[in-house]
Amino acid sequence: MNLQSHLETLQGRHANLELKIAAEGRRPSPDSTTLARMKLEKLRLKEEMERLRS
């Protein structure tokens, strides 16, 4: 897998997590543990993308 396709994969996963986080936040009783886990994973993906870009 080349760098560009790897970045695109990470961006897709990041965007998907953003949608899941928004959906969980709209629920009547959002699961704070699930939200925290997803936000942490989203941050990890963002950091990995930034590292690969530099």
Residue, then its C-alpha position, 0 to 999 in steps of 0.5 A: m500500500n502506498l502512502q497516498s492510499h494509506l492516507e485515504t484509508l485513514q481519512g475514510r476511517h476518520a470520517n466514519l468515526e466522526l459520523k458515528i460520534a455524531a450519531e451517538g451524541r444525538r441518542p437520548s442517552p449517549d454512552s459516554t464510554t463509547l463516545a470516549r473510545m471513539k473520540l480517542e480512536k479519531l484522535r489517534l487516526k488524526e495524529e497518524m495522518e499528520r505524522l505521515r504527511s510530515 
